[in-house]
Amino acid sequence: MPSVQQALLWGICSLCLTCGASPSLVTDPPATSPPNTQSGRKLHGRFLQITDIHPDPFYKTWSSTEADAACHRKKGPAGVYGAETSGCDTPISLVNETFKWIEANLKDKIDFVVWTGDSARHDNDEKIPRTPTQIIEQNEFVVSKFTEVFGRDGTRIPIVPTFGNNDIMPHNIFLSGPNKWTLKYTDIWRHFIPEEQRHQFQRGGWFYVEVIPRQLAVISMNTIYFFDSNSAVNGCGAKDEPGYEHMEWLRIQLEQLRRRGMKAILMGHVPPARTESKLSWDETCWQKFTLWQRQYRDILVTSLFGHMNLDHFMLHDFRELKRDTKRGRMKANMAVTPNKRVSMFEDGEVTITSASDYLLDLRESWAKLPSLRDALEAPRSKREGKSGKAPHKKMHEIGGQWGERFSVGHVSPSVIPTYFPTLRVFEYNITGLEDLVIPAEADLLSPTAPVQTEKEESDQFENPTLSSQKDKRKKAKKPHKKRKKYKFKVPSPPSKSTPPGPAYSPQTLTLTGYVQYFANITRINNDFVEPNDSSLFNGQKWNEGKHKGKQPKHNKPRPKEFEYEIEYNTTCDKVYRLKDLTVKSYLELATRIGDQDGKALLLTEEEGITYEDEIEFDVDRTPDDLAGMEKNGEKKNKKKHRKRPHKGKHDKNSVWYTFVKRAFVGTMDADDIAEQFSIAEYLEEITEQSPDNGYVGESEGAQEVIEL
């Protein structure tokens, strides 16, 4: 039986192979039995996130990408595997090839799948309007692809789905449950939802799966109840709203998981994106969700979302919590003053223009983050009236050594070729779990029945139709004249003796990195020889794509072999330099992205940071040997042994440029990036454009797939 040290050594060697100068085949360590056996399966420390598949059975190759055609008719540049950068949906050929690639390269090498919604086409063609039957059939088609790859009963590994805003009709509109959609998807996802939780799923589309029994749960949230584009509901403040019930359910499940000593990943479709001027969730829902993240930060691993098609991450600042929220009081409609945030979506979707504005807003907000340089260089001081050492005041700004003022959310780009099709494989720490064998029958079992909320218990025998009608009548009543504040229970924070959670301190189940895959369908479709010269920024909701007006070079389609390749790998990325996916790592990256004068500090591996905030955490966690501290009588401010980080000449531009380029999965031209995001002086450094008319991933040897 291999030791923990041997397993860690193997993991390090595997990463070295993955990040080497040339592609290498990386396999799992030798085992006495196959990873998946009839008796159970062993862990690999990886899982797949796939999102926004949007299959379109009406898609036609070489049809028009114009708005009145939507890749359904007329002559045009739509390729065999999709019309990248256009408003068209995903051809069935791309869906089939994507799952073939997953079967060939990921099957038996991942532990579970996070499927973050939107598995039906958009309602973007007036001549072929969507119908409920189409939505159901397209979702059943995607389920069939999962079962083809991972087993006919769908339980070979856990697959955790969630509702997307286009998985229902009308899109964006989701009524209080039970409703026809929760009842129908209970059947469609019957192999994925634990039997003990199907009643809860019928109530509102929420459930969880213990993807590692008694260790890790993935909680599927129905973010459509939080979505600011869902006009059928009204946030999470009033007790008669499904959003309120959903948040109560989430609180109860997190509390039970904490008591059982488990960790949790939160997942949903619409991300809780929020800047000083824009938002995607109702403010009441964002406030509660952020409060839950703060109070349960000892058990949360991360949160995963899709919908926006943009590859990026979010930092949620706990200091944005309102005083009433922290006291357990909330109005039904919460004002978002002083900036009067508005929705970043148009009819529930992100446009190219709104996406660029959003990214600029993110950079502006990250530019205001507390200075890591000031925190690191701050002298140690003693708290008045208390013995012992404590962090300097400037270190209070981040929330302690582990950055516990913030939480991180990941937003994965999509399969639909709004840009290039993508998949994401996360890696996580399985130290101590290497020899765990998960029984095959455990994949869909919950050892304990989920706890019901009070509303569920009282309504469990109510007629679904009458329930929905009753909720709608309540919604139609006159608004609250006195803006009543509703009380809710505030969860207890971690005790001061509790160590930091896996999102903050590297430990078992901490995310260590991810590999971002993409399919360069410009090259694979093999239709055009001239370089892309059309800007994505046309100021319109519908985008015809970068090939508009072009004619294919062949008389009939001659696509090249389909493949996903590595765009970048965070484990060895030379720009992001994320040593793991903890909050502190992302906080450092966000500071560098926000830096506009080249003064951001890149920490070396030997350096660390210590901060404190008014939130509850134990300052004794701070090691004495971290930089910025006094060491055995050293004088304050002593920098003699401080190792200064290496900062490249163009670091302030390269990290921002790379963030933007990756957000659009490499489909945006350097000229567009320079014009839209003010990076003109960095243009001469750009070398990532492929000579064969397509984007090339940044990892060395990215043209070949590095097998896991």
JOMOWO-V551605 format. One line per field, one symbol per residue. ss: DSSP state (H for helix, E for strand, C for the rest). psi: psi as a letter, one per 40 degrees, with the letter a starting at -180 (. if undefined). burial: b if it has 24 or more other C-alpha atoms within 12 Angstrom, else e. A space follows every 50 residues. Layout:
ss = ???
psi = ???
burial = ???
This chain:
ss = CCCHHHHHHHHHHHHHHHCCCCCCCCCCCCCCCCCECCCCEECCCEEEEE CCCCEECCCCCCCCCCCCCCCCCCCCCCECCECCCECCCEEHHHHHHHHH HHHHHCCCCCCEEEECCCCCCCCCCHHHCCCHHHHHHHHHHHHHHHHHHH CCCCCCCEEEECCCCCCCCCCCCCCCCCCHHHHHHHHHCCCCCCHHHHHH HHHHCCEEEEEECCCEEEEECCHHHCECCCCCCCCCCCCCCHHHHHHHHH HHHHHHHHHCCCEEEEEEEECCCECCCEECECHHHHHHHHHHHHHCCCCE EEEEEECCCCCEEEEEEHHHCCHHHHCCEEECCCCCCCCCCEECCECCEC CHHHHHHHHHHHHHHHCCCCCHHHHHHCCCECCCCCCCCECCHHHHHCCC CCCCCEEEEEECCCCCCCCCEEEEEEEECCCCCCCCEECHHHCCCCCCCC CCCHHHHHHCCCCHHHHHHHHHHHHHCCCCCCCCEEECCCCCCCCCCCCC CCCCCCCCCCEEEEEEEEECHHHHHCCCCCCCCCCCCCCCCCCECCCCCC CCCCCCCCCCCCCCEEEEECCCCCCCCCCCCCHHHHHHHHHHHHCCCCCC CCCCCCCCCCCCCCCCCCHHHCCCCCCCCCCCCCCCCCCCCCCCCCCCCC HHHHHHHHHHHHHCCCCCCHHHHHHHHCCHHHHHHCCCEECCCEECCCCC CCCCCCCC
psi = hiidddddddddddddddeidiiihhiiiiieiidhideaiiiefiihhh igdfiheehhhfiieidedffeiihaehideigieieiahiddddddddd ddddddheeidihhhfigfiiigehdegiiidddddddddddddddddde ideeedihhhiihieeeihiidhhiiiiidddddedddfdedhhdeeddd dddefiiihgdhhedhihhhigedeeheegeeifaedieeiddddddddd dddddddddefiiihhiichifhhadeiidiidddddddddddddfeeeh daihibdeehhiiihhheeehidddeefihidhhifieegiiheihfeih idddddddddddddddeeiihdddddeiiiihhheiiiiiiiddedddfi defeeiihhhhiiidhfdbiiiihhiiihfheedehhhideedfihdihi hiidddddeeeihddddddddddddeiiihdegihhiihhiiiiieehii ieedhhahehheaihhiihgeddddfdidiihehiegeeidhheieehei hieidihgiihiiiihdihddeheddfheafidddddddddddeheeeei hhiideiiihiiieihiheedhieeiieiihfeiiiehedehhiihhidf dddddddddddddefeehidddddddeffdeedeeheehieffihhidih fedihhh.
burial = eeeeeebeeebeebbeebbeeeeeebbbbeeeeebbeeebbbbbbbbbbb bbbbbbbbbbbbbbbbbebbbbbeebbbbbbbbbbbbbbbbbbbbbbbbe bbeebbbbbbbbbbbbbbbbbbbbbeeeebeeebbbbbbbbbbebbbebb eebbbbbbbbbbbbbbbbbbbbbbbbbbbbbbbbbbebbbbbbbbbbbbb bbbbbbbbbbbbbbbbbbbbbbbbbbbbbbbbbbbbbbbbbbbbbbbbbb bbbbbbbbeeebbbbbbbbbbbbbbbbbbbbbbbbbbbbbbbbbbbbbbb bbbbbbbbbbbbbbbbbbbbbbeebbebbbbbbbebeeeebbbbbebbbb bbbbbbbbbbbbbbbbbebbbbbbbbbbbbeeeeeeeeebbbbbbbbbbb bbbbbbbbbbbbbbbbbbbbbbbbbbbbbbbebbbbbbbbbbbbbbbeeb bbbebbeeeeeeebeebbeebeeebeeeeeeeeeebebbbbbbbeeeebb bbbbbbbbbbbbbbbbbbbbbbbbbbbbeeebebbbbeeebbbbbbbbeb ebeeeeeebeebbbbbbbbbbbbebbbbbbbbbbbbbbbbbbbbbbeebb bbbeeebbbbbbbebbbbbebbbbebbbbbeeeeeeeeeeeeeeeeeeeb bbbbbbbbbbbbbbbbbbbbbbbbebbebeebbeeeebeeeebbbbbbbb ebbbbbbb
